[in-house]
């Protein structure tokens, strides 16, 4: 290191392209910072300027350290302290430049062996407002006579609920785009009987009074996936794809990912295999496919992961899938587990390009799990899109408990797919249902013709998954408030004889076996009279409470008499097993009790 000159240090695994990006970014930051800090022409003349990139020869003391083989970017001029605002992963300052600074306040700094400099990890930008969410546009009621069919893809993602929890526990109301009602409902576990037929899941239908609109009714559609005993779970061929870019620094990011994946490793069997791929400015294989019995080797590889560099996610995704394809086992669960904050900023960075890449990769028969972490720069929209298009599920890890819940307690449903491309189509009987609306699933709607098109992608169900969808329906004869004038050129068509029956609707479900390309069909019908809300099951009332909670957080205009107090009343009387077991269930975390605590926090943020 040249005496008296500040420098940036770039990890040896960084590619030349990422180095160029880092140099350009750091130069802009330095120039802007120094120009802002001084109005003096004399000081402006010595603004930082990159003059050399010098490969460093490691000293004997550096053997095996993070400093071994790094490159030195020499910068002339004063103002070294201004680089503290840089997002580079590793920054080094010459000791002479730091004279007069109180380095005791610079947490994370260390002096590399044999060098007269300080090294620091750039602070994570946890307070910046750069999180990305897709807009949610609430759909109103559809008149049954005009639009008798409703078609959508099922969704078993759970990321929205844990992300909403993170906001509320921080004293903030979540952005509207972060609140996906269907993910909040499906976060919770519901009791349901095992399928009796050979189908991978059972269907259940129920109609009851809507608490926020007493003249309306709610229809609950539930799919219950078949559970698989642990001894029957196929071998698992897993590729961990971990983002180790600079934005992943911190215990709530890479630290949380490492902890969660380590918990999963502890459950592996000798027949399972795990590989580890990382990506930042470049990507690479840290651990080739390794038997689950060799836990020490796998855990050691996870323990060595450190964050640093920019994020070239596309290259890592391509490498992970290639590795999974090379070791593909048709008898096994072949899956990539992508852990990231979604902050892609090098290479293929547009969401549409990444989605197209994932769509191409899903044809290989390899399924995907996306694990989101972090705050401040979370790309929720990008990760949800990748999971939706990659035959996968998306979960957000806001705590070690959530990581264990997803990767250990629910490993069967998150890793073992029992049905893919699952679509639902509901035909409403206009003699009984005047209008309806699907609650949630805004970005899962399909064209009616897509239901019978086996080339159209849809959601996946894992072993033991419970999928719930709610419709709010207006009984025939009641006004919905948005009627249009009578048509001049056509009138309501004649009804069939089936319309005179007790049927409210017909449910059709299409799905494919995980290794098949041709769909199968399940048909069910809802008939009879509606049930009073108080007579419904705990699961039904609790799911209704969660749906109302999500609608309130979204600021829905269609909640009628609904309120947070109504949510609390519904949920507190529907704790089920938790009420019987004193607020918790063995092996679980008292999730319904925790939900009531979040409702109380939401009331404070909106008061």
C-alpha positions, 0 to 999 in steps of 0.5 A: 500500500502506498503511504498516505493514499487511501485505497479500496480492496476488492475480493479476489473472486470479483470479476473484472466487470464487477471491478469496473462497476465498483470503481465507477460507483466508488468514484462517483460517490467520492467525488459527490461526497467531497464536493458536498463537504467543501466549498473551498476551491483549494479543497476541491482541487484534491478530490479523490481520483483513481490512479492505479489498480495494483495486484497485491502480493500476500504477506506471510501473515495473510495466508488463509485470511480474507486479504489474501490475493486482493487487489488495491485500488489506489486513490489520490486526494483527501477525504478518505472518510467520505467513502463510508457512504459507499456500498462497496463490500470492502473498503480500506483506508490508509492509516495516514488518511485516518489520522484525526478520526475517531476510529473507535466509532467505526464498528467492524473495522480491523487492521489487516496483518502486516498493513498500515490500514484499516478495513471495514465492511460497508454498512448495510443500507437497512433504512433506505426506502428502495423495497420493490412491490407489485401494485395490487389493484382490487377487483370489484364484484362480477355479475354472474349473468355476465361473467359466470366463470372465475379462473385462477392459479393456486398459491402456496407462497407465505412470504407476504405474512412474515413480511407484513409481520416484520413491518408491524413489529417495527411500528410501521404499516406495510405498503399496500403491495406487500399485503397479498391476502391469499398468502396471509391466509395460507400461511397458517395451518388448518386441520383437514382430513386426508384425501380418500381417493387416489388424487394427491389432494382433497377438496372441501366447499362451504358457504356461510355468512360474511361478517362484514356484510351480513346480507352477503355470503362467503364461500370457502374453497379448500384443497388439502394435500396428502401428507407423506410419512418421513420414511417414504420421502424420496431422496433429496437432490438440493442445490443451495444458491446463496447470494453473497453480495454486499447487500447481504451483509448482516445477521438478518440477511446472510447470517439468517440464511446460513443459520436456516440452511444449517438447520435443514442440513441437520435433517438430511439423510445419507440418501440426500445430496446437497451442493452449494453455489454462490454468486455476487460479482461472479458465481461459483461452486463452493461445494459439489454434490455431497451426501447428507451423511457428510454434514460436517463438510456441508456445514463447514462450507456454509460457515465459510460464506461471507458477503461481498461484491455486487449481485449478478443473480442471473449467472448464479441461477444458470450455474445452480440449474446446470449443476442440478441438471448434471446430477438429476435423479428422476427418483429424487426431489430435485430442487434449487433453493435460492436465498437472496434479498433480490437486489440484482444489479449486475448482468441480467437485472430486469425482472422480465429477463430473469423471469424468462430465464426461470421459465426456461429452466423450469422445463428441466423438471427442477423445482424452485424455493425462493427464500427472501431476506433483508429489509430496506432494499428487498425486491419482493416483486422480483422474487415473487415473479421468479418463484411463480414462474419457476415451479416454486414457492416464495417464503420470507425469513424475518427471524430464525424461528421463521427460517426453522419453520420453513426449512425444518418444520414444513420441509415436507410441504416446501420441498416435496411437490405432489401436484404441479400446474394446479388451476381452479375454475368456479362456475357460479349458478346465476339463479343463486348467485347474483354477483361474486368477487375473489378475495386476493389472488390478484396476480394469479388470475387466469383467462377462462380458456387457460383452464384447459390449456396444459401449456399454461403454467400454474401453482404447485402443491407440496405434501401436506399443503393446505390451500384456501380461497375465499369468494364473497358472493351476493345472493341473487336478487340483491343489488351490488351497488354497481348495476348497469342499465339494461341492455338494448340488444340482448337479455339474460339467456335462459337458465338450464335445469341445473340452475333450479337445483340447490347448487351454488356453484361447480368447482373444477380443479386441474392438476398434473403429477410432478413428472407428467405433462397432461392434466387431470380433472377433479369436479365438486359442487357446493349445494344446500343452505348456508351455515351461520358464521358461529356454527362454522369451524375454527379454521373457517372463522380464523381464515375469515379473520385473516382475510379481513385483516389483509383487506383492512391493511390494503385499505380495501373499499369493500370491507363494509362493516369490517374493522380490526375489532371485528378481526380480533373478535373472530380470531380470538374465538377461533384459536383452536388447538392453541386455546386448548393447549394454553396458547401454543401447540407442541412442535409449533409456535402459537401462530394464531396467538401471535396473529392477535398480537399483530392485529393489536400492533396494526391498530396502533399504526392506524390510530 
